[in-house]
């Protein structure tokens, strides 16, 4: 999964969880939460922690379930919310840009379930 989504020159900043051990091909820097270390120089996981918090709130408060088949779509929605939420543009301009992206991008239910 990391190979598919991360740049080959990326540096992975993680905590000490064993799931990250054995990832090869990337420079990996770590913080050790269990030792009370949350920042190690420039290394921290604060950014991704806020993403997880938003996803969890959406899961429990909006959707109640993410299907495995469409989990990428759920994540894309929340990434959009995070990225667009910090934009300093008037709301109607933001809505206009969203709606303009709909043109020619019809997604029927049949197409959705066959994907």
LUMLUM-338450 format. One record per residue: residue number from 1; residue in one letter; x, y, z of N, C-alpha, C in turn. Coordinates in pm, whole numbers, plus 50000, padded with zeros to 5 digits. Example, Ala and Ser with C-alpha at 12.3 -4.5 7.8 and 13.67 -1.06 7.14 Angstrom:
<doses>
<dose i="1" aa="A" n_u="51319" n_v="49431" n_w="50780" ca_u="51230" ca_v="49550" ca_w="50780" c_u="51320" c_v="49670" c_w="50780"/>
<dose i="2" aa="S" n_u="51285" n_v="49775" n_w="50708" ca_u="51367" ca_v="49894" ca_w="50714" c_u="51290" c_v="50003" c_w="50787"/>
</doses>
This chain:
<doses>
<dose i="1" aa="X" n_u="50082" n_v="49881" n_w="50000" ca_u="50000" ca_v="50000" ca_w="50000" c_u="50087" c_v="50126" c_w="50000"/>
<dose i="2" aa="X" n_u="50192" n_v="50127" n_w="50077" ca_u="50279" ca_v="50243" ca_w="50083" c_u="50345" c_v="50266" c_w="49948"/>
<dose i="3" aa="X" n_u="50390" n_v="50158" n_w="49883" ca_u="50453" ca_v="50171" ca_w="49752" c_u="50359" c_v="50236" c_w="49651"/>
<dose i="4" aa="X" n_u="50231" n_v="50208" n_w="49664" ca_u="50132" ca_v="50261" ca_w="49570" c_u="50107" c_v="50410" c_w="49592"/>
<dose i="5" aa="X" n_u="50116" n_v="50458" n_w="49716" ca_u="50074" ca_v="50594" ca_w="49748" c_u="50186" c_v="50689" c_w="49789"/>
<dose i="6" aa="X" n_u="50303" n_v="50637" n_w="49820" ca_u="50412" ca_v="50724" ca_w="49867" c_u="50518" c_v="50740" c_w="49758"/>
<dose i="7" aa="X" n_u="50574" n_v="50857" n_w="49751" ca_u="50684" ca_v="50885" ca_w="49660" c_u="50803" c_v="50798" c_w="49698"/>
<dose i="8" aa="X" n_u="50876" n_v="50753" n_w="49600" ca_u="50991" ca_v="50665" ca_w="49625" c_u="51097" c_v="50730" c_w="49714"/>
<dose i="9" aa="X" n_u="51102" n_v="50863" n_w="49713" ca_u="51200" ca_v="50935" ca_w="49796" c_u="51142" c_v="50982" c_w="49928"/>
<dose i="10" aa="X" n_u="51022" n_v="50937" n_w="49962" ca_u="50955" ca_v="50983" ca_w="50084" c_u="51027" c_v="50931" c_w="50208"/>
<dose i="11" aa="X" n_u="51013" n_v="51007" n_w="50314" ca_u="51059" ca_v="50965" ca_w="50446" c_u="50936" c_v="50932" c_w="50528"/>
<dose i="12" aa="X" n_u="50930" n_v="50812" n_w="50584" ca_u="50816" ca_v="50771" ca_w="50665" c_u="50840" c_v="50812" c_w="50810"/>
<dose i="13" aa="X" n_u="50747" n_v="50886" n_w="50864" ca_u="50753" ca_v="50925" ca_w="51006" c_u="50644" c_v="50847" c_w="51077"/>
<dose i="14" aa="X" n_u="50683" n_v="50759" n_w="51167" ca_u="50589" ca_v="50669" ca_w="51232" c_u="50610" c_v="50668" c_w="51383"/>
<dose i="15" aa="X" n_u="50518" n_v="50598" n_w="51449" ca_u="50542" ca_v="50568" ca_w="51590" c_u="50611" c_v="50431" c_w="51595"/>
<dose i="16" aa="X" n_u="50623" n_v="50376" n_w="51713" ca_u="50700" ca_v="50253" ca_w="51729" c_u="50620" c_v="50125" c_w="51704"/>
<dose i="17" aa="X" n_u="50497" n_v="50136" n_w="51656" ca_u="50414" ca_v="50018" ca_w="51634" c_u="50485" c_v="49916" c_w="51544"/>
<dose i="18" aa="X" n_u="50471" n_v="49790" n_w="51578" ca_u="50541" ca_v="49684" ca_w="51505" c_u="50497" c_v="49672" c_w="51360"/>
<dose i="19" aa="X" n_u="50380" n_v="49722" n_w="51327" ca_u="50332" ca_v="49713" ca_w="51189" c_u="50426" c_v="49784" c_w="51092"/>
<dose i="20" aa="X" n_u="50502" n_v="49882" n_w="51140" ca_u="50591" ca_v="49959" ca_w="51054" c_u="50729" c_v="49896" c_w="51039"/>
<dose i="21" aa="X" n_u="50759" n_v="49796" n_w="51119" ca_u="50890" ca_v="49731" ca_w="51109" c_u="50896" c_v="49647" c_w="50981"/>
<dose i="22" aa="X" n_u="51006" n_v="49651" n_w="50916" ca_u="51022" ca_v="49571" ca_w="50795" c_u="50979" c_v="49640" c_w="50667"/>
<dose i="23" aa="X" n_u="50937" n_v="49765" n_w="50675" ca_u="50906" ca_v="49840" ca_w="50554" c_u="51039" c_v="49879" c_w="50491"/>
<dose i="24" aa="X" n_u="51061" n_v="49834" n_w="50370" ca_u="51190" ca_v="49857" ca_w="50305" c_u="51177" c_v="49957" c_w="50191"/>
<dose i="25" aa="X" n_u="51288" n_v="50021" n_w="50160" ca_u="51292" ca_v="50111" ca_w="50046" c_u="51266" c_v="50256" c_w="50080"/>
<dose i="26" aa="X" n_u="51243" n_v="50286" n_w="50207" ca_u="51216" ca_v="50423" ca_w="50250" c_u="51302" c_v="50457" c_w="50371"/>
<dose i="27" aa="X" n_u="51339" n_v="50583" n_w="50380" ca_u="51401" ca_v="50630" ca_w="50504" c_u="51288" c_v="50637" c_w="50607"/>
<dose i="28" aa="X" n_u="51311" n_v="50581" n_w="50724" ca_u="51207" ca_v="50578" ca_w="50827" c_u="51258" c_v="50644" c_w="50955"/>
<dose i="29" aa="X" n_u="51181" n_v="50742" n_w="51003" ca_u="51211" ca_v="50809" ca_w="51130" c_u="51095" c_v="50781" c_w="51224"/>
<dose i="30" aa="X" n_u="51126" n_v="50774" n_w="51354" ca_u="51026" ca_v="50725" ca_w="51447" c_u="51020" c_v="50808" c_w="51575"/>
<dose i="31" aa="X" n_u="50900" n_v="50813" n_w="51633" ca_u="50883" ca_v="50863" ca_w="51770" c_u="50840" c_v="50744" c_w="51854"/>
<dose i="32" aa="X" n_u="50868" n_v="50751" n_w="51983" ca_u="50839" ca_v="50639" ca_w="52072" c_u="50735" c_v="50681" c_w="52175"/>
<dose i="33" aa="X" n_u="50609" n_v="50661" n_w="52141" ca_u="50499" ca_v="50702" ca_w="52230" c_u="50507" c_v="50634" c_w="52365"/>
<dose i="34" aa="X" n_u="50542" n_v="50505" n_w="52366" ca_u="50542" ca_v="50431" ca_w="52492" c_u="50647" c_v="50485" c_w="52590"/>
<dose i="35" aa="X" n_u="50748" n_v="50556" n_w="52539" ca_u="50849" ca_v="50618" ca_w="52625" c_u="50817" c_v="50765" c_w="52651"/>
<dose i="36" aa="X" n_u="50698" n_v="50809" n_w="52609" ca_u="50658" ca_v="50948" ca_w="52630" c_u="50717" c_v="51045" c_w="52528"/>
<dose i="37" aa="X" n_u="50770" n_v="50991" n_w="52419" ca_u="50830" ca_v="51076" ca_w="52315" c_u="50727" c_v="51097" c_w="52204"/>
<dose i="38" aa="X" n_u="50684" n_v="51221" n_w="52185" ca_u="50584" ca_v="51252" ca_w="52083" c_u="50642" c_v="51335" c_w="51969"/>
<dose i="39" aa="X" n_u="50760" n_v="51390" n_w="51991" ca_u="50833" ca_v="51465" ca_w="51889" c_u="50980" c_v="51426" c_w="51902"/>
<dose i="40" aa="X" n_u="51044" n_v="51401" n_w="51789" ca_u="51186" ca_v="51367" ca_w="51787" c_u="51251" c_v="51453" c_w="51679"/>
<dose i="41" aa="X" n_u="51297" n_v="51572" n_w="51718" ca_u="51349" ca_v="51666" ca_w="51619" c_u="51235" c_v="51713" c_w="51529"/>
<dose i="42" aa="X" n_u="51247" n_v="51682" n_w="51400" ca_u="51140" ca_v="51719" ca_w="51306" c_u="51035" c_v="51609" c_w="51291"/>
<dose i="43" aa="X" n_u="51054" n_v="51498" n_w="51360" ca_u="50966" ca_v="51382" ca_w="51344" c_u="50850" c_v="51389" c_w="51442"/>
<dose i="44" aa="X" n_u="50730" n_v="51376" n_w="51388" ca_u="50609" ca_v="51365" ca_w="51470" c_u="50499" c_v="51305" c_w="51383"/>
<dose i="45" aa="X" n_u="50392" n_v="51263" n_w="51445" ca_u="50280" ca_v="51207" ca_w="51370" c_u="50154" c_v="51291" c_w="51391"/>
<dose i="46" aa="X" n_u="50170" n_v="51416" n_w="51429" ca_u="50055" ca_v="51501" ca_w="51459" c_u="49961" c_v="51517" c_w="51340"/>
<dose i="47" aa="X" n_u="50016" n_v="51533" n_w="51221" ca_u="49931" ca_v="51553" ca_w="51103" c_u="49839" c_v="51435" c_w="51077"/>
<dose i="48" aa="X" n_u="49893" n_v="51315" n_w="51080" ca_u="49810" ca_v="51198" ca_w="51052" c_u="49714" c_v="51170" c_w="51167"/>
<dose i="49" aa="X" n_u="49752" n_v="51209" n_w="51289" ca_u="49662" ca_v="51190" ca_w="51403" c_u="49533" c_v="51270" c_w="51382"/>
<dose i="50" aa="X" n_u="49543" n_v="51390" n_w="51326" ca_u="49422" ca_v="51469" ca_w="51302" c_u="49338" c_v="51408" c_w="51191"/>
<dose i="51" aa="X" n_u="49402" n_v="51347" n_w="51093" ca_u="49328" ca_v="51278" ca_w="50986" c_u="49251" c_v="51160" c_w="51045"/>
<dose i="52" aa="X" n_u="49318" n_v="51079" n_w="51128" ca_u="49250" ca_v="50964" ca_w="51191" c_u="49133" c_v="51011" c_w="51277"/>
<dose i="53" aa="X" n_u="49152" n_v="51119" n_w="51351" ca_u="49044" ca_v="51170" ca_w="51436" c_u="48923" c_v="51209" c_w="51352"/>
<dose i="54" aa="X" n_u="48946" n_v="51276" n_w="51239" ca_u="48836" ca_v="51315" ca_w="51151" c_u="48767" c_v="51193" c_w="51092"/>
<dose i="55" aa="X" n_u="48845" n_v="51095" n_w="51048" ca_u="48787" ca_v="50972" ca_w="50992" c_u="48703" c_v="50898" c_w="51096"/>
<dose i="56" aa="X" n_u="48753" n_v="50888" n_w="51218" ca_u="48678" ca_v="50819" ca_w="51323" c_u="48548" c_v="50890" c_w="51355"/>
<dose i="57" aa="X" n_u="48552" n_v="51024" n_w="51362" ca_u="48429" ca_v="51100" ca_w="51387" c_u="48329" c_v="51079" c_w="51274"/>
<dose i="58" aa="X" n_u="48378" n_v="51077" n_w="51152" ca_u="48289" ca_v="51055" ca_w="51037" c_u="48231" c_v="50915" c_w="51038"/>
<dose i="59" aa="X" n_u="48313" n_v="50819" n_w="51072" ca_u="48267" ca_v="50680" ca_w="51077" c_u="48156" c_v="50664" c_w="51180"/>
<dose i="60" aa="X" n_u="48180" n_v="50711" n_w="51300" ca_u="48083" ca_v="50693" ca_w="51408" c_u="47966" c_v="50790" c_w="51399"/>
<dose i="61" aa="X" n_u="47989" n_v="50909" n_w="51348" ca_u="47885" ca_v="51011" ca_w="51352" c_u="47807" c_v="51030" c_w="51224"/>
<dose i="62" aa="X" n_u="47860" n_v="50981" n_w="51111" ca_u="47793" ca_v="51004" ca_w="50984" c_u="47755" c_v="50872" c_w="50917"/>
<dose i="63" aa="X" n_u="47852" n_v="50786" n_w="50894" ca_u="47829" ca_v="50668" ca_w="50811" c_u="47796" c_v="50542" c_w="50889"/>
<dose i="64" aa="X" n_u="47849" n_v="50525" n_w="51007" ca_u="47829" ca_v="50407" ca_w="51092" c_u="47894" c_v="50281" c_w="51035"/>
<dose i="65" aa="X" n_u="47935" n_v="50285" n_w="50910" ca_u="48000" ca_v="50169" ca_w="50849" c_u="48072" c_v="50215" c_w="50723"/>
<dose i="66" aa="X" n_u="48192" n_v="50167" n_w="50700" ca_u="48263" ca_v="50190" ca_w="50574" c_u="48272" c_v="50054" c_w="50506"/>
<dose i="67" aa="X" n_u="48221" n_v="50042" n_w="50385" ca_u="48236" ca_v="49915" ca_w="50314" c_u="48380" c_v="49905" c_w="50265"/>
<dose i="68" aa="X" n_u="48434" n_v="49784" n_w="50270" ca_u="48570" ca_v="49763" ca_w="50222" c_u="48583" c_v="49801" c_w="50075"/>
<dose i="69" aa="X" n_u="48478" n_v="49774" n_w="50000" ca_u="48480" ca_v="49799" ca_w="49856" c_u="48500" c_v="49947" c_w="49824"/>
<dose i="70" aa="X" n_u="48443" n_v="50035" n_w="49905" ca_u="48445" ca_v="50178" ca_w="49874" c_u="48521" c_v="50262" c_w="49978"/>
<dose i="71" aa="X" n_u="48606" n_v="50197" n_w="50057" ca_u="48674" ca_v="50271" ca_w="50163" c_u="48757" c_v="50387" c_w="50107"/>
<dose i="72" aa="X" n_u="48813" n_v="50369" n_w="49989" ca_u="48889" ca_v="50477" ca_w="49926" c_u="48804" c_v="50601" c_w="49901"/>
<dose i="73" aa="X" n_u="48677" n_v="50581" n_w="49868" ca_u="48587" ca_v="50693" ca_w="49844" c_u="48558" c_v="50768" c_w="49974"/>
<dose i="74" aa="X" n_u="48539" n_v="50693" n_w="50082" ca_u="48516" ca_v="50758" ca_w="50212" c_u="48638" c_v="50841" c_w="50251"/>
<dose i="75" aa="X" n_u="48755" n_v="50780" n_w="50237" ca_u="48878" ca_v="50850" ca_w="50274" c_u="48896" c_v="50974" c_w="50186"/>
<dose i="76" aa="X" n_u="48869" n_v="50960" n_w="50055" ca_u="48880" ca_v="51076" ca_w="49965" c_u="48791" c_v="51191" c_w="50010"/>
<dose i="77" aa="X" n_u="48669" n_v="51158" n_w="50054" ca_u="48578" ca_v="51263" ca_w="50100" c_u="48637" c_v="51338" c_w="50220"/>
<dose i="78" aa="X" n_u="48691" n_v="51265" n_w="50315" ca_u="48744" ca_v="51330" ca_w="50434" c_u="48874" c_v="51405" c_w="50405"/>
<dose i="79" aa="X" n_u="48955" n_v="51354" n_w="50313" ca_u="49075" ca_v="51427" ca_w="50272" c_u="49034" c_v="51558" c_w="50206"/>
<dose i="80" aa="X" n_u="48929" n_v="51553" n_w="50123" ca_u="48879" ca_v="51676" ca_w="50061" c_u="48835" c_v="51775" c_w="50169"/>
<dose i="81" aa="X" n_u="48762" n_v="51725" n_w="50267" ca_u="48716" ca_v="51814" ca_w="50376" c_u="48834" c_v="51879" c_w="50448"/>
<dose i="82" aa="X" n_u="48936" n_v="51800" n_w="50474" ca_u="49054" ca_v="51855" ca_w="50541" c_u="49125" c_v="51958" c_w="50454"/>
<dose i="83" aa="X" n_u="49147" n_v="51924" n_w="50329" ca_u="49221" ca_v="52013" ca_w="50240" c_u="49144" c_v="52140" c_w="50207"/>
<dose i="84" aa="X" n_u="49015" n_v="52127" n_w="50182" ca_u="48936" ca_v="52243" ca_w="50141" c_u="48889" c_v="52324" c_w="50261"/>
<dose i="85" aa="X" n_u="48889" n_v="52265" n_w="50378" ca_u="48842" ca_v="52335" ca_w="50497" c_u="48932" c_v="52449" c_w="50540"/>
<dose i="86" aa="X" n_u="49058" n_v="52443" n_w="50501" ca_u="49152" ca_v="52547" ca_w="50540" c_u="49171" c_v="52655" c_w="50434"/>
<dose i="87" aa="X" n_u="49096" n_v="52642" n_w="50325" ca_u="49108" ca_v="52738" ca_w="50216" c_u="49036" c_v="52867" c_w="50255"/>
<dose i="88" aa="X" n_u="49103" n_v="52977" n_w="50235" ca_u="49043" ca_v="53106" ca_w="50272" c_u="48976" c_v="53168" c_w="50150"/>
<dose i="89" aa="X" n_u="48867" n_v="53105" n_w="50106" ca_u="48785" ca_v="53157" ca_w="49996" c_u="48642" c_v="53167" c_w="50046"/>
<dose i="90" aa="X" n_u="48566" n_v="53259" n_w="49989" ca_u="48425" ca_v="53267" ca_w="50028" c_u="48353" c_v="53135" c_w="50000"/>
<dose i="91" aa="X" n_u="48258" n_v="53101" n_w="50086" ca_u="48186" ca_v="52974" ca_w="50076" c_u="48123" c_v="52954" c_w="49939"/>
<dose i="92" aa="X" n_u="48058" n_v="53055" n_w="49885" ca_u="47993" ca_v="53038" ca_w="49755" c_u="48094" c_v="53012" c_w="49644"/>
<dose i="93" aa="X" n_u="48212" n_v="53068" n_w="49652" ca_u="48317" ca_v="53038" ca_w="49554" c_u="48361" c_v="52892" c_w="49566"/>
<dose i="94" aa="X" n_u="48371" n_v="52843" n_w="49687" ca_u="48408" ca_v="52703" ca_w="49708" c_u="48301" c_v="52611" c_w="49654"/>
<dose i="95" aa="X" n_u="48174" n_v="52643" n_w="49682" ca_u="48064" ca_v="52561" ca_w="49632" c_u="48064" c_v="52561" c_w="49480"/>
<dose i="96" aa="X" n_u="48086" n_v="52677" n_w="49419" ca_u="48090" ca_v="52689" ca_w="49274" c_u="48200" c_v="52599" c_w="49216"/>
<dose i="97" aa="X" n_u="48316" n_v="52597" n_w="49278" ca_u="48425" ca_v="52513" ca_w="49225" c_u="48394" c_v="52364" c_w="49242"/>
<dose i="98" aa="X" n_u="48325" n_v="52329" n_w="49349" ca_u="48285" ca_v="52189" ca_w="49368" c_u="48185" c_v="52148" c_w="49262"/>
<dose i="99" aa="X" n_u="48082" n_v="52230" n_w="49244" ca_u="47976" ca_v="52199" ca_w="49148" c_u="48032" c_v="52193" c_w="49006"/>
<dose i="100" aa="X" n_u="48125" n_v="52281" n_w="48973" ca_u="48183" ca_v="52279" ca_w="48838" c_u="48257" c_v="52147" c_w="48813"/>
<dose i="101" aa="X" n_u="48307" n_v="52084" n_w="48917" ca_u="48373" ca_v="51955" ca_w="48904" c_u="48277" c_v="51840" c_w="48879"/>
<dose i="102" aa="X" n_u="48148" n_v="51861" n_w="48902" ca_u="48048" ca_v="51758" ca_w="48879" c_u="48020" c_v="51737" c_w="48731"/>
<dose i="103" aa="X" n_u="48035" n_v="51841" n_w="48651" ca_u="47998" ca_v="51837" ca_w="48510" c_u="48071" c_v="51725" c_w="48437"/>
<dose i="104" aa="X" n_u="47993" n_v="51637" n_w="48374" ca_u="48051" ca_v="51527" ca_w="48298" c_u="48101" c_v="51413" c_w="48384"/>
<dose i="105" aa="X" n_u="48072" n_v="51414" n_w="48513" ca_u="48121" ca_v="51310" ca_w="48604" c_u="48007" c_v="51237" c_w="48671"/>
<dose i="106" aa="X" n_u="47907" n_v="51196" n_w="48594" ca_u="47792" ca_v="51127" ca_w="48650" c_u="47834" c_v="50989" c_w="48700"/>
<dose i="107" aa="X" n_u="47787" n_v="50954" n_w="48817" ca_u="47812" ca_v="50822" ca_w="48873" c_u="47679" c_v="50763" c_w="48913"/>
<dose i="108" aa="X" n_u="47630" n_v="50670" n_w="48833" ca_u="47502" ca_v="50606" ca_w="48864" c_u="47524" c_v="50500" c_w="48972"/>
<dose i="109" aa="X" n_u="47415" n_v="50459" n_w="49036" ca_u="47424" ca_v="50355" ca_w="49137" c_u="47479" c_v="50227" c_w="49075"/>
<dose i="110" aa="X" n_u="47432" n_v="50195" n_w="48955" ca_u="47477" ca_v="50073" ca_w="48889" c_u="47629" c_v="50076" c_w="48867"/>
<dose i="111" aa="X" n_u="47679" n_v="50190" n_w="48821" ca_u="47824" ca_v="50202" ca_w="48801" c_u="47898" c_v="50191" c_w="48935"/>
<dose i="112" aa="X" n_u="47841" n_v="50249" n_w="49039" ca_u="47903" ca_v="50246" ca_w="49170" c_u="47917" c_v="50104" c_w="49222"/>
<dose i="113" aa="X" n_u="47811" n_v="50025" n_w="49214" ca_u="47816" ca_v="49889" ca_w="49270" c_u="47897" c_v="49794" c_w="49184"/>
<dose i="114" aa="X" n_u="47917" n_v="49827" n_w="49057" ca_u="47997" ca_v="49741" ca_w="48971" c_u="48146" c_v="49772" c_w="48979"/>
<dose i="115" aa="X" n_u="48181" n_v="49884" n_w="49041" ca_u="48323" ca_v="49923" ca_w="49049" c_u="48397" c_v="49833" c_w="49143"/>
</doses>
